[in-house]
Amino acid sequence: MWTAILPAAGLGTRLRPSRYPKELLPVVYECIGDVEGVRPRAVSEFALRSFSDAGIAKCYIVISPWKSEILNYFGDGSALNMELAYLCQEEARGLPHALDLAYPWAGGSDVVFAMPDTILTPVDCVSRLRRLYLQTGADLALGVFPTDEPERLGPVVMHGNRVLRVYDKCPSPPARNTWGFAIWGPRFWDLLHQQLQREDLKGGREPVMGDFFNLAAEIGYDVRAEFFQSGSFTDIGTPRGIRRYLESVPLNRVLA
């Protein structure tokens, strides 16, 4: 069984003073049927549509109590041909904990997760990584994209399609790329969940997903990646990211 997860419980501090949910920023417009009209498309719809196009019909969206607008916007998911359910994270504790909130419901599933404030191309990247994941029998697979600012993202060192190491906000990045989304199965789910319980006991710095990706590779899990060399990774969660995206797409562009 396949499940998608969209973690949308963050504080969005990078866009302050705006307190509007960044996941609902209307970054592009699309035609409505045959009439002369358009509607805005929220940035998080890109991830949800990529899940749906890959044949994944069920998604958990992790929200916080102050982001009920996301539930109101997407509802039950019927407009996207998906079944949506919502999990509430009372306290912002970072990405790994937000994802782990879905473990009691999706722990035995194959999972795909992407960030709700990013736009990834090609549009079929989730489908393609899912195919690699199934063909290789991997425990974990990463979608990797070129970037001109790897020092603030998550560069991946690869040998063929095998992942050797993942970095996080490295001042001297070893590669000009970044992971953008991930697929994993029950073995990695269990590893992530168990390690987070230990992290809670130890305290210390807030863990990042790269920590768990590296641990999986170090202990012998099959960790793969597909590098979308002609693809793109756009982070809409920062003022700079929004500006760069709007500069790359004419303001009057309408998606048919």
Sine and cosine of phi, psi and omega as CSV:
sin_phi,cos_phi,sin_psi,cos_psi,sin_omega,cos_omega
0.00,0.00,0.68,-0.73,-0.03,-1.00
-0.95,-0.30,0.62,-0.79,0.02,-1.00
-0.65,-0.76,0.55,-0.83,0.11,-0.99
-0.94,-0.34,0.45,-0.89,0.07,-1.00
-0.76,-0.66,0.74,-0.68,0.05,-1.00
-0.85,-0.53,0.97,-0.24,-0.03,-1.00
-0.99,0.13,0.92,-0.40,-0.09,-1.00
-0.74,-0.67,0.64,0.77,-0.07,-1.00
-0.95,-0.30,0.12,0.99,-0.07,-1.00
-0.94,0.34,0.19,-0.98,-0.04,-1.00
-0.99,0.12,-0.34,0.94,0.00,-1.00
0.91,0.42,0.57,0.82,-0.09,-1.00
-0.92,0.39,-0.39,0.92,-0.04,-1.00
-0.93,0.36,-0.27,0.96,-0.01,-1.00
-0.95,-0.31,0.16,0.99,0.04,-1.00
-0.87,0.50,0.57,-0.82,0.27,0.96
-0.99,0.11,0.00,1.00,0.04,-1.00
-0.89,0.45,0.73,-0.69,0.06,-1.00
-0.91,-0.41,0.17,0.98,0.05,-1.00
-0.96,0.28,0.65,-0.76,-0.01,-1.00
-0.85,0.53,0.87,-0.49,-0.05,-1.00
-0.89,0.46,-0.43,0.90,-0.01,-1.00
-0.90,0.43,-0.33,0.94,-0.05,-1.00
-0.96,-0.29,0.20,0.98,0.03,-1.00
-0.88,0.48,0.78,-0.62,-0.03,-1.00
-0.99,0.11,1.00,0.01,-0.14,-0.99
-1.00,0.03,-0.21,0.98,0.00,-1.00
-0.43,-0.90,0.25,-0.97,-0.02,-1.00
-0.82,-0.57,0.50,-0.87,-0.01,-1.00
-0.72,-0.69,0.44,-0.90,0.00,-1.00
-0.93,0.36,0.51,-0.86,0.07,-1.00
-0.94,-0.34,0.97,-0.24,0.04,-1.00
0.81,0.58,-0.66,-0.75,-0.04,-1.00
-0.98,-0.18,0.04,1.00,-0.04,-1.00
-1.00,0.07,0.28,-0.96,0.01,-1.00
-1.00,0.09,0.99,0.15,0.00,-1.00
-0.34,-0.94,0.32,-0.95,0.03,-1.00
-0.68,-0.73,0.28,-0.96,0.13,-0.99
-0.71,-0.70,0.52,-0.85,0.04,-1.00
-0.94,0.33,0.55,-0.83,0.10,-0.99
-0.93,-0.38,0.84,-0.54,0.02,-1.00
-0.94,0.34,0.52,-0.85,-0.08,-1.00
-0.85,0.53,-0.59,0.81,-0.04,-1.00
-0.94,0.34,-0.25,0.97,0.06,-1.00
-0.91,0.41,-0.46,0.89,0.00,-1.00
-0.88,0.48,-0.72,0.69,0.02,-1.00
-0.91,0.42,-0.70,0.71,-0.03,-1.00
-0.89,0.46,-0.64,0.77,0.01,-1.00
-0.93,0.36,-0.56,0.83,0.04,-1.00
-0.92,0.38,-0.57,0.82,0.10,-1.00
-0.89,0.46,-0.76,0.65,-0.05,-1.00
-0.87,0.49,-0.67,0.74,-0.01,-1.00
-0.91,0.42,-0.42,0.91,0.03,-1.00
-1.00,0.07,0.08,1.00,0.05,-1.00
1.00,0.08,0.27,0.96,0.01,-1.00
-0.99,-0.16,0.92,-0.38,-0.20,-0.98
-0.99,-0.14,-0.12,0.99,-0.08,-1.00
-0.82,-0.58,0.72,-0.70,-0.03,-1.00
-0.61,-0.79,0.68,-0.73,0.18,-0.98
-0.99,-0.14,0.81,-0.58,0.10,-0.99
-0.97,-0.25,0.85,-0.52,0.00,-1.00
-1.00,-0.02,0.89,-0.46,-0.02,-1.00
-0.85,-0.53,0.16,-0.99,0.08,-1.00
-0.93,-0.37,0.25,-0.97,-0.03,-1.00
-0.85,0.52,-0.42,0.91,-0.03,-1.00
-1.00,-0.04,0.19,0.98,0.01,-1.00
-0.82,-0.57,0.65,0.76,0.00,-1.00
-0.91,0.41,-0.30,0.95,0.04,-1.00
-0.86,0.51,-0.49,0.87,0.00,-1.00
-0.91,0.41,-0.68,0.73,0.06,-1.00
-0.89,0.46,-0.69,0.72,0.00,-1.00
-0.89,0.45,-0.57,0.82,-0.06,-1.00
-0.95,0.30,-0.75,0.66,-0.10,-0.99
-1.00,-0.04,-0.40,0.92,0.01,-1.00
0.84,0.54,-0.71,-0.71,-0.05,-1.00
-1.00,0.09,-0.03,1.00,0.05,-1.00
1.00,0.01,0.03,1.00,-0.07,-1.00
-0.88,0.48,-0.51,0.86,0.02,-1.00
-0.92,0.40,-0.34,0.94,0.01,-1.00
-0.96,-0.29,0.13,0.99,-0.07,-1.00
0.85,0.52,0.63,0.78,0.02,-1.00
-0.74,-0.67,0.31,-0.95,0.17,-0.99
-0.97,-0.22,0.90,-0.44,-0.04,-1.00
-0.95,-0.31,0.66,-0.75,0.14,-0.99
-0.76,-0.65,0.42,-0.91,-0.12,-0.99
-0.85,-0.53,0.70,-0.71,0.08,-1.00
-0.89,-0.45,0.69,-0.73,-0.08,-1.00
-0.97,-0.25,0.83,-0.56,0.09,-1.00
-0.97,-0.23,0.93,-0.38,-0.11,-0.99
-0.93,0.38,-0.52,0.86,-0.07,-1.00
-0.73,-0.68,0.75,-0.66,0.01,-1.00
-0.94,0.35,0.89,-0.45,-0.07,-1.00
-0.80,-0.60,0.24,0.97,0.00,-1.00
0.99,-0.17,0.26,-0.96,-0.10,-1.00
-0.87,0.49,-0.75,0.66,-0.03,-1.00
-0.83,0.55,-0.67,0.74,0.00,-1.00
-0.93,0.37,-0.58,0.82,0.04,-1.00
-0.89,0.45,-0.67,0.74,0.02,-1.00
-0.93,0.37,-0.63,0.78,-0.03,-1.00
-0.91,0.42,-0.33,0.94,0.04,-1.00
-0.87,0.50,-0.44,0.90,0.00,-1.00
-1.00,0.07,-0.11,0.99,-0.10,-1.00
-0.84,0.54,-0.68,0.73,-0.01,-1.00
-0.88,0.48,-0.42,0.91,-0.02,-1.00
-0.99,-0.16,-0.50,0.87,-0.13,-0.99
-0.83,-0.56,0.23,0.97,-0.08,-1.00
-0.88,0.48,-0.45,0.89,0.01,-1.00
-0.99,-0.10,0.15,0.99,-0.11,-0.99
-0.98,-0.21,0.31,-0.95,0.31,-0.95
-0.99,0.16,0.70,-0.71,-0.17,-0.98
-0.79,-0.61,0.62,-0.79,0.21,-0.98
-0.87,-0.50,0.69,-0.72,0.03,-1.00
-0.72,-0.70,0.61,-0.79,0.09,-1.00
-0.62,-0.78,0.33,-0.95,-0.02,-1.00
-0.99,0.10,0.61,-0.79,-0.08,-1.00
-0.98,0.18,-0.11,0.99,-0.02,-1.00
-0.91,-0.42,0.42,0.91,0.06,-1.00
-0.83,-0.56,0.48,-0.88,0.10,-0.99
-0.87,-0.49,0.85,-0.53,-0.07,-1.00
-0.91,-0.41,0.66,-0.75,0.17,-0.99
-0.77,-0.64,0.50,-0.86,0.14,0.99
-0.96,0.30,0.30,-0.95,-0.09,-1.00
-0.91,0.41,-0.36,0.93,-0.01,-1.00
-0.99,-0.15,0.37,0.93,-0.08,-1.00
-0.90,0.45,-0.57,0.82,0.02,-1.00
-0.92,0.40,-0.69,0.73,0.04,-1.00
-0.86,0.50,-0.67,0.75,-0.04,-1.00
-0.94,0.35,-0.66,0.75,0.03,-1.00
-0.93,0.36,-0.59,0.81,0.05,-1.00
-0.87,0.49,-0.63,0.78,0.02,-1.00
-0.90,0.44,-0.70,0.72,0.04,-1.00
-0.88,0.47,-0.69,0.73,0.01,-1.00
-0.85,0.53,-0.71,0.70,-0.03,-1.00
-0.95,0.30,-0.64,0.77,-0.03,-1.00
-0.92,0.40,-0.59,0.81,-0.08,-1.00
-1.00,-0.04,-0.25,0.97,-0.08,-1.00
0.93,0.38,0.50,0.87,-0.07,-1.00
-0.91,0.41,0.40,-0.92,0.15,-0.99
-1.00,0.08,-0.45,0.89,-0.08,-1.00
-0.45,-0.89,0.67,-0.74,0.04,-1.00
-0.67,-0.74,0.67,-0.74,-0.03,-1.00
-0.91,-0.42,0.67,-0.74,0.16,-0.99
-1.00,0.00,0.86,-0.52,-0.13,-0.99
-0.89,-0.45,0.66,-0.76,-0.11,-0.99
-0.73,-0.68,0.52,-0.86,0.09,-1.00
-0.93,0.38,0.49,-0.87,0.05,-1.00
-0.44,-0.90,0.48,-0.88,0.06,-1.00
-0.99,-0.14,0.13,0.99,0.07,-1.00
-0.68,-0.74,0.84,0.54,-0.03,-1.00
-0.90,0.44,-0.38,0.92,-0.05,-1.00
-0.91,0.41,-0.29,0.96,0.04,-1.00
-0.94,-0.35,0.14,0.99,-0.06,-1.00
-0.83,-0.56,-0.57,-0.82,-0.10,-1.00
-0.80,-0.60,0.98,0.20,-0.01,-1.00
-0.88,0.47,0.52,-0.85,-0.04,-1.00
-0.82,-0.57,0.77,-0.63,0.11,-0.99
-0.99,-0.12,0.81,-0.59,-0.11,-0.99
-0.81,-0.59,0.42,-0.91,0.21,-0.98
-0.81,-0.59,0.97,-0.26,-0.18,-0.98
0.91,0.42,-0.81,-0.59,0.05,-1.00
-0.96,-0.26,0.27,0.96,0.07,-1.00
-1.00,-0.10,0.67,-0.74,0.00,-1.00
-1.00,0.04,0.80,-0.59,0.05,-1.00
-1.00,-0.09,-0.67,0.74,-0.01,-1.00
-0.30,-0.95,0.54,-0.84,0.07,-1.00
-0.89,-0.46,0.71,-0.70,0.01,-1.00
-0.94,-0.33,0.27,-0.96,0.02,-1.00
-0.69,-0.72,0.91,-0.42,0.05,-1.00
0.75,0.66,0.81,0.59,-0.05,-1.00
-1.00,0.09,0.82,-0.58,-0.02,-1.00
-0.86,0.50,-0.53,0.85,0.04,-1.00
-0.85,-0.53,0.98,0.21,-0.11,-0.99
-0.89,0.46,0.66,-0.75,-0.02,-1.00
-0.98,0.18,-0.18,0.98,0.00,-1.00
-0.48,-0.88,0.49,-0.87,-0.01,-1.00
-0.99,-0.11,0.89,0.46,0.02,-1.00
-0.54,-0.84,0.03,-1.00,0.10,-0.99
-0.42,-0.91,0.54,-0.84,0.15,-0.99
-0.97,0.24,0.56,-0.83,-0.06,-1.00
-0.84,-0.55,-0.42,0.91,0.08,-1.00
-0.37,-0.93,0.14,-0.99,-0.10,-1.00
-0.55,-0.84,0.43,-0.90,0.12,-0.99
-0.78,-0.62,0.69,-0.73,0.07,-1.00
-0.52,-0.86,0.26,-0.97,-0.01,-1.00
-0.92,-0.39,-0.13,-0.99,-0.09,-1.00
-0.84,0.54,-0.57,0.82,-0.03,-1.00
-0.90,0.45,-0.72,0.69,0.01,-1.00
-0.94,0.33,-0.58,0.81,0.07,-1.00
-0.81,0.59,-0.77,0.64,-0.04,-1.00
-0.89,0.47,-0.66,0.75,0.01,-1.00
-0.88,0.48,-0.74,0.67,0.00,-1.00
-0.86,0.51,-0.75,0.66,-0.05,-1.00
-0.89,0.45,-0.72,0.69,-0.03,-1.00
-0.91,0.41,-0.64,0.77,0.00,-1.00
-0.93,0.38,-0.58,0.82,0.03,-1.00
-0.91,0.41,-0.56,0.83,0.07,-1.00
-0.90,0.43,-0.64,0.77,0.03,-1.00
-0.93,0.36,-0.62,0.78,0.03,-1.00
-0.87,0.49,-0.64,0.77,0.01,-1.00
-0.88,0.48,-0.59,0.81,0.00,-1.00
-0.95,0.30,-0.58,0.81,-0.05,-1.00
-0.98,0.19,-0.55,0.84,-0.15,-0.99
0.97,0.25,-0.41,-0.91,0.01,-1.00
1.00,-0.05,-0.33,-0.94,-0.10,-0.99
-0.93,0.37,0.39,-0.92,0.02,-1.00
-0.95,0.32,0.82,-0.57,-0.04,-1.00
-0.94,0.33,0.40,-0.92,0.08,-1.00
-0.86,-0.50,0.32,-0.95,-0.07,-1.00
-0.88,0.48,-0.52,0.85,0.03,-1.00
-0.85,0.52,-0.52,0.86,0.05,-1.00
-0.85,0.52,-0.69,0.72,-0.07,-1.00
-0.98,0.19,-0.55,0.84,0.10,-1.00
-0.88,0.48,-0.71,0.71,-0.01,-1.00
-0.92,0.40,-0.65,0.76,0.02,-1.00
-0.87,0.50,-0.68,0.73,0.01,-1.00
-0.86,0.50,-0.70,0.72,0.01,-1.00
-0.91,0.41,-0.64,0.77,-0.06,-1.00
-0.92,0.40,-0.56,0.83,-0.05,-1.00
-1.00,-0.07,0.17,0.99,0.16,-0.99
0.99,-0.12,0.18,0.98,0.10,-0.99
-0.94,0.35,0.46,-0.89,0.02,-1.00
-0.99,0.13,0.97,-0.24,-0.06,-1.00
-0.92,-0.40,0.89,-0.45,-0.06,-1.00
-0.89,-0.45,0.17,-0.98,0.07,-1.00
-0.45,-0.89,0.46,-0.89,0.18,-0.98
-0.87,-0.49,0.81,-0.58,0.01,-1.00
-1.00,-0.08,0.90,-0.44,0.01,-1.00
-1.00,-0.02,0.99,0.11,-0.17,-0.99
-0.87,0.50,-0.58,0.81,0.01,-1.00
-0.99,-0.11,0.15,0.99,-0.03,-1.00
-1.00,0.04,-0.11,-0.99,-0.01,-1.00
-0.52,-0.85,0.48,-0.88,0.04,-1.00
-0.80,-0.60,0.90,-0.44,-0.01,-1.00
-0.85,-0.53,0.86,-0.51,-0.01,-1.00
-1.00,-0.08,0.93,-0.38,-0.02,-1.00
-1.00,-0.02,0.08,1.00,-0.08,-1.00
-1.00,0.08,0.11,0.99,0.03,-1.00
-0.74,-0.67,0.43,-0.90,0.07,-1.00
-0.83,0.55,-0.64,0.77,0.01,-1.00
-0.91,0.42,-0.66,0.76,0.00,-1.00
-0.90,0.44,-0.67,0.74,0.04,-1.00
-0.88,0.47,-0.72,0.70,-0.03,-1.00
-0.88,0.48,-0.70,0.71,-0.03,-1.00
-0.90,0.43,-0.62,0.78,0.01,-1.00
-0.92,0.39,-0.69,0.72,0.00,-1.00
-0.91,0.42,-0.54,0.84,0.05,-1.00
-0.94,0.33,-0.45,0.89,-0.02,-1.00
-1.00,0.08,-0.30,0.95,-0.01,-1.00
-0.83,-0.56,0.86,-0.50,0.02,-1.00
-0.80,0.61,0.63,-0.78,-0.06,-1.00
-0.88,0.47,-0.43,0.90,-0.02,-1.00
-1.00,-0.09,0.21,0.98,-0.03,-1.00
-0.94,0.35,0.68,-0.73,0.06,-1.00
-0.82,-0.57,0.79,-0.61,0.06,-1.00
-0.99,0.16,0.81,-0.58,0.03,-1.00
-0.98,0.20,0.00,0.00,0.00,0.00
